[in-house]
Every structure is written in structure tokens, then in C-alpha cells.
Amino acid sequence: MSISITRTGLLKVVSTSCLALVAGAAFSASDISPTDIRINAGGKQFTDSAGHSWSADFGFNGGITASNLSLGIKNTIKDTLYQSRRRHTSNEPDLSYAIPVADGTYNVRLHFSENYQGAFKNGARVFKVAAEGKTDPTSIDVFKEAGDGYRALIRYIDGVKVTDGKLNITFTDLASTAFVSGIEVLSAETTAPTVEKVVYRINSGGGKVTDSNGVQWYADNHFINGLTASVSANTNIIGTADDDIYLSRRRHTSSQSDLEYAFPVNNGNYSVRLHFSENYDGTFGFGKRVFDIFAEDKIRKNDFDVYSKAGSGYTAVNETISNINVEDGTLNIRFLDQKSTAFVSAIEVIANEEVSTGGDTNNGSSKIEAIYRVNAGGTTYKDGAGNTWSADAHFNAGKTASNPNQAIAKTSDDTIYQSRRRNSAGDPNLVYSFPVDAGEYSVNLHFSENYSGTFKNGARVFDVYSEGNKIVDSLDVFAATGKGNTALVRNIPSIKVSDGYLTLRFTDTKSTAFISGIEVMKISAASTGNNSGDSTGAGNTGNATPLAFTAQPSNEIVNPGRSVTLSVSAKGPASLNYQWYFKGGKISGANNSDLKLTSVTSNNAGQYYCVVTSNGKSVTSNTVKLIVAGTSPVEVKNDATISWAAPAKRANGKALPKSEISQYEIFHGVGSAGNMTYAETVPGTQLKYEFKSLDKGTHYFAVQTVDHNGVRSKQSQPIQVVIK
């Protein structure tokens, strides 16, 4: 049922809807055995190579089917599952499934392959998925995520709770028609846990990918040198269902020292699993490419020959190195050329049982904690791993540039690399200064060369210094990646700070230095059980409450002359100190968890964040935007929070006590104020409302007051918001 407001202010029902019943077998939870459920959407029953039985399509509501049983599907050995699909059709409600299950908690696996050539481009088909009414915040673009057509993709939704005997999954169109190729419903209680403690999975030379088991491999990282190379996404790699891991590689180049990776880890014992595929036909032959492999400066593999071990090119090879002891907080893997250039396609670092994984320890091992993630030149962003990057902060100078529509290779977190802060003529060198406790830190520097004028080797070269030491020498981002619009990450494993600030200085050699993203990670020793100083326990601070935010501030839209409050809350091991910042600078006297701004003007519009410190450590809140309506263009991403003040008087001039305000009705429209319709009602005590996941475009909002007798005010003047 939908409701609109008539000219007279009365409620009028303008439409109703009812459930459509589809003929078919009736199911109930008692009909379902406790085994896992697998559905071949749009297809027939079959048994896969692992012996799992997939039922013919059932449990659906609406949609039509399509299939091509002769298609070869990449990145899987279960072609049959991906050759058919059920998709939405525009004259029906959203495509949905209601799968009978016993009440409980389930892990859901959704399988897709984009097989329609008309959707073989990014953005051609986009949709959202909800399980038991909870929408996955990340929309699905199968072609973009898979990287190609006819390529398998799996989405994972874990911890779905069912209380009514049916697990409901809904697919909602955003662009073109939603579809699904296969559905797995697995009991969370019986889903096998991961046995290995994998610390890192790195797709060397490539971007972030998800393998056929749903495990995420992160974009190339923690390398010290080398160049990248890759083969076509259509290349078939023998001996694996996970072609993507073997399509790219990082290789040695003769102008640099040995190819090497340096992984920050807790001290302890590790195994490393190395993945290779010989994809260069110039070394298709025994003895044509040979190299040695070192771990922690000890030779582990002599005269390693990928082609010889595989017996052919384009064939997956795995090599495990065990019993690697790390005592300095960094696991180093080095590849030494013997003939031609050493390379690696992917790396897994696995912690063995005796390795400390955090919490209280008694072996002096170290742990790593990210304390800053900054999207240089950009706004707040949550990456694919769920990490929040703050808007640009802690810089001294420089100019920003961005292109939010630019696709970035070698990463699935394009947003981090679409913006940058660079040096500017006449300004001092760009410096970032992060307030930190004295100690040891690791830093990740993120770059992407996005300016076509420097799309050639040597066109832009610069150095990076930290704490007076050169940490990156003569960096040429374009030369290191081999092309423009491509992500590059440089890891600095150890920076020691003694003055309370970790500084990063970018100095030009040719053209202007720049940075796209910065991660600062604290390397700290775990508790040894005999700490000195104050303690909240029996001589051990290992159980002290970690410093963290319990509530973040939110974007606010406010009318001129009104008041608005930005708020955070935090917890920590000791007393908390707050400091609010506006446009990167400290706000004098703003030292409370709440920042109240009164009689707001256009001068108050801009970005705010709060830094909380305790026991010498600090955390930084999300950066939020205060928008003063009517004073400047209002632009936000995805979500918008509108706020208002309670009216003090009625239209006739009489006082209106807050106790007589029953509710507020909120109106929303797209394109023009004339398109606004009723959207939501909130209680009279509530003075803000957040609209989430708004489509791109110009949106209008207004509020109407309703008193305890049902008398309505006129609508407020509309607020205009542009969703980018």
C-alpha cells in the first residue's frame, strides 16, 4: 500500500498491491532434509565433479529462463551450472526465491556468469541482492567483477538468519535485468571452517580477485621491486579452476636488485605457498627459465624451473616452503635469477600454530594495527575489505585532482586511485604529518598515474622521505606499472618515530610528486606479562579496552541560521581527549565528543572530522560534510542526511510547544521540487533523517510538521541535493 498527501492534507490511499500465487508444489520446512541445498537456476538437475547434486530450478517467484548448453565457462570446472540462468522480466515484480529451510543460520553462495553479449561492458547490467530483507550494500555488475563474459563469479552472503521456515532472496534491477545462475544454501553450523591461518593472499602483478572457493586475493602488494606482466583474460590455465590467479605475474628486471617481497608479520613460524604459470612462449622449454627461491635469506629451492615442473606452458604450479622462522617482524621472500628472469604469480603466507595471532602473548611477538587510512585528494570511502578510508587530511599544501569515472587497472578499489594530492609550484613540498605514539610503523603508499601528459617513462619522477630518511628513490609510477590508470602500492616495512609525528615528504625530481592513498600501521610488541607503569589488571594491560569509535559522525544538511551538532563516541584504555577539525585545521576549543554549531552560515559549510587520543594513541573519525542549504551547491555520494529545527510558532503566531508536535512528514523527489511525494514519517522528537543508497541525480527534500491534533503545517522550503 502506498500513501500520498492530498492538497487538503488528508491521507488518501492511491494504490494497493497483493501477492500473486504461482501454481506449483507446496513446501514447508518439514519437507527439507538437513543437507545443504543447491539449485541450478534456470536449469535441470545435475551432479558436479565434486559429487554435489544440484536440483532443477525451484523456489522462484517470477522470471524467465535462458540457457546455452554448449558454452565454455572460464574460471570454473562446473560449466553446466553457469550455462543457464533465471532472470527478471520487466513486467513482473523483482525476481525472488523463497527456499524452504529449517529455522537457523545459513551461508548463501550466489553463482553468476554474464553470457549475454549485449551486456559485455561495465555498467550494462547492475543489480542488488537482499537475503531475508537485508540488502548487500555492494551492487553486482557481473561482467565488471568477473572481468569478462562467459566467466564464473561467486557472491558470498554469510550469517543469514531464518525464523519463518523460508530463506528469501530478492534480486532488484538497477540497470537491465537481474539474474542468477546458481544458489547454494549451506548450514552455517556445518560449513567447514578454514583450517589454515592465512595471513596474506596476494595476486602478484594483478588486482583483487575472488577464487572459486570464495576466498579473496588482494591486489599485488608488499613487493620491493620488479615489473608486472599479464596475458589475456581469455587465456585458459591448465590444472586450476582459478585462472585469474595465474594470468598475471611480477617478474625481475635486470636494472633492479633481486625480485623480493617483504610481508609485515608477527614473529613466529610460517609456511609460504607460491603459485606460478609459465605464460611466456619464449621460455616454453626445459631449462629456459631457472631461478632460486630464498625465504628469510635462506635458500629454499634451487634451480626452480616452472615449465619443467608443469610439463607445459599455461599450466598452474604450486610450491610450498615450510618452517620459515621470522624474528624481525618481516617475512622476506627473494627470487634470484639463474637463467632468464625470476617471477611469481601469487603468494600465500600461512601462520603455523605457534604464531601469535594477537591478544595477550608471552613470547615477545609483534602485531600490526592500521591507525590511518587516508584517501589523498578524495572523500571518505569504504574499500572492498570493509576498511574505512578517511577523506584527505593531515597535509600541509598541494593541489588535488580527481576523475571519479576513471577505471583503474590492478585493483577493485578504483576510488582510492581516482583522486590524488600533488605538489604545486610556489608551495613548499607536500608533507603529510600523522600524530602517532613513539614507536615503529609500516606504511603503504598508493599511486596511479592518471595524467595522460605523463604517460611515458621518465615523465614524472620523485622521491619520498620519512623521518629524514629517503624511503622511496626515484619513483616513476608509469614505468613501474607499464601503463597509465593502473594501481601501484609501495610498502615501507619499518619507519621509527620518536617525535610524536610520522611525516611523509614528497619531493619532485621531474614534474610534480603526488600520492593517491596512505595507510599507516603501528607495529607493536605484544604484552609480556610484566609491564611496568599503571595497570588495570594483575600486572598486565593486555586486556585494556582498545581505543576505538563506537559511533561515527554523519553528513548533515541544515538551513542558514539554525543550529546543528556533530557527534562521536569512543572507548579506550584511559581518559579520552577529543579534538575536532574543520577543513583540515584544528577548531579552537572544540574538545568534546559533541561539536555544536549555532547560527550556521555558509562559512560553516565544509568537511569535519574528530581525532580522539588516549594513552598516547589516536584514532580519526570518518570525515563528514556539513551542507548549508541554499548557500552553495550540495553534492554528496549515495547517502544524504537532512536535519531541521522544531518550529516554535504556529502560522497564526501562537506558540507551538515541542510537546504538541506529534510527527514530521518527509517529502522527496528527483529532478525537480514539483516531483516531491511523501516518503517517510518520523516521531516529533526526531529532527533528522537519513536517505540511503540514493540514485545519481538531483534530489529535493522538504519537511512538514504535524501536531497532536493532526493539523499540518505547510511544507518547508525544499533542500536541493546532488548525488554524484
Helices and strands as residue ranges (DSSP letters): E 2-5, E 11-15, G 29-31, E 37-40, E 46-47, E 53-56, E 60-61, E 64-67, H 79-82, E 84-87, E 95-100, E 104-113, G 117-119, E 126-131, E 134-135, H 142-146, E 152-162, E 166-175, E 179-180, E 182-187, E 197-203, E 209-210, E 216-219, E 227-230, H 243-247, E 248-251, E 259-264, E 268-277, G 281-283, E 290-295, E 298-304, H 306-310, E 316-326, E 330-339, E 343-344, E 346-351, E 366-375, E 381-382, E 388-391, E 399-402, H 414-418, E 419-422, E 430-435, E 439-448, G 452-454, E 461-466, E 469-475, H 477-481, E 487-497, E 501-510, E 514-515, E 517-525, E 548-551, E 556-558, E 564-567, E 569-571, E 577-582, E 585-586, E 594-597, G 602-604, E 606-614, E 617-620, E 624-628, E 635-636, E 640-643, G 658-660, E 661-670, G 673-675, E 677-683, E 688-691, E 697-707, E 719-723
